Amino acid sequence: MSQRISDFDASLLMTFDTLLKEPNVTRAAARLNISQSALSARLNRLRHLLNDPLFIPSVSGRGMTPTPHAVALQPELTRLLERFEDFVNTAHLFDPATSKRVFRIAATDNPAAILAPDLIPLIKAHAPEVRIAFTLPDKSKIAGLLEQGEIDLFVGAAEDGSNELISSTLFEEKFMTAQRRGHPRGMRELTLDEFCALDHMLISTSGGHFTGMIDNALAETGRERRVSVSVQSYAMAPLVLASTDCICTLPLRFLQRFTDTLDLFEPPVALSPFSINLFWHPRMRADPAHSWLRKMVMSASRPAKS
């Protein structure tokens, strides 16, 4: 296996990637700044190493067509080149203004919806070539993924972390109840009776459920509400609320972005505030790029000054 790996080099991978994007020997060679004969030599090596023709002449007589095996390899090749670029970039002093590093942040829908709208423009202002990927976390594997560098940061509740990770509180959050502007109930304070009588929308991140934390809090007082709409994404919430008479109880920092179409009220049921934490692996403590990313996230999580 080690011998097969040693047969590959960066130039072969770059050639394969360029041919997938530009399946024409002349143009691909120009993009790589090499001769056509040098490109053909690299392609022959790739065909031998991967045991596949990879590219065959197009039926039109112009250019080449990738084989099914070449197409199947493309996603993993793209990922491999991104990781290689990360490796090269981390070998140099980190400069946000010129870096093309890819950062991956694992966060569930709730904290991602709160954090991303402030974080992304902040990062783009300081590091225009940096790329950010928000992914849904596998909480059972989060510590290992952070240790292996598969993700850079995890944003979640305190109980979602583990002892081997470093954590810092990003913000404390409370819940508010939202309704559309011009809702027929008016602007009076929500009573518990009215809260239970109205139609509710619930965000079920696992999909399809009609009960949650608020229903548990109501049950402790012997009450229940009527959840008539269940959606899986926070992004749908303001759209549905603005076009129906449903109400919905969500984190304040998320709802504040939509006060042009929504009115907010204190929910008439006791709901504990919650904290959102930032987690990372100790091995990244001194990495300059990672330290910069953490500072960006911390800055974006601070409440906006009024």
Residue, then its C-alpha position, 0 to 999 in steps of 0.5 A: m500500500s505504501q508503495r502505491i501511495s508513493d507512486f502518486d505526487a501532487s502533480l498527478l492529482m492536479t492533472f487529474d483534477t484539471l482534466l476533469k474540469e477541462p477535458n481537452v489536452t490542449r487547454a488542460a496543458a495550458r492551464l497547468n502551464i506544461s506541454q501537451s506531451a508532459l500532460s499525456a505522460r502524466l495521464n498515462r501514469l494515472r491510467h496505469l496507477l488507477n487501472d482505468p482509461l479515465f478519459i476516452p475520445s469524445v464522440s464529437g471528435r473534440g476533447m475527451t469524456p471521463t469514464p464512469h470510474a473517473v467521475a466516481l473519483q471526482p468528489e474524493l479527489t476534490r476533498l483530497l486536494e482541499r485537505f492538501e491545500d489546508f496542509v500547505n496553508t498551515a505550514h506557513l504563517f497564517d495571513p487572513a487577507t491572503s489565506k484560502r483555507v477551508f474551515r469547517i464548523a459543526a453546528t445544529d440548525n439552531p446555533a447555526a441560524i443564530l451565528a452564521p448571519d453575523l459570522i460569515p460577513l465578518i470573516k469575509a471582511h477580514a479573509p475574502e478567500v477563506r471558505i466556511a462550511f457549516t455541517l450538521p454534527d454527529k454528536s456521538k463522534i464529535a470529539g474524534l472528528l475534532e481531534q482528527g481535524e475533520i471539523d475545526l469547531f463545534v457549536g452546541a449546548a454545554e452537555d453536547g461536549s466532552n471532557e477532552l475538549i476545550s470549551s468557551t461559552l458563546f452566549e446565553e439565550k432566552f426564548m420569545t414567542a413570535q406572531r406575524r405583524g397584523h395578527p388578529r389577536g392584536m398586540r396585547e400580552l400573551t396569557l396562558d389561556e390564549f397561548c394554549a388556544l392558538d395554533h403553534m408551529l414547532i421546529s422539529t430538527s429530527g423531522g415530523h414531531f409535534t411535541g417538544m420542550i415547551d409541551n413538557a413545560l406546559a405539562e408540568t402545569g397540567r396544560e397543553r397547546r395545539v401544534s398544527v405545523s411542524v417544520q424541520s428547518y429554522a429557515m422556514a420559520p419566519l416564512v410560515l409565521a409571516s403568512t399564517d396565524c400560527i405563533c412560534t416560540l424560538p430563541l430571541r437572537f434568531l427572531q430579532r432578525f425578522t422584527d420587520t415582519l414579526d412581533l415578539f412577546e414573552p411566553p406565558v410559561a416558564l422556560s429556562p434560558f440556555s447557553i451555547n458553547l464553542f468546543w475545540h480540541p486541545r491540539m489546535r490551541a496554538d494553531p494561528a489559523h485556528s486561534w484566528l477563527r475562534k476569535m472571529v466566532m467569539s466576536a460574531s457571537r457578541p450581542a450587537k450594540s444598540 
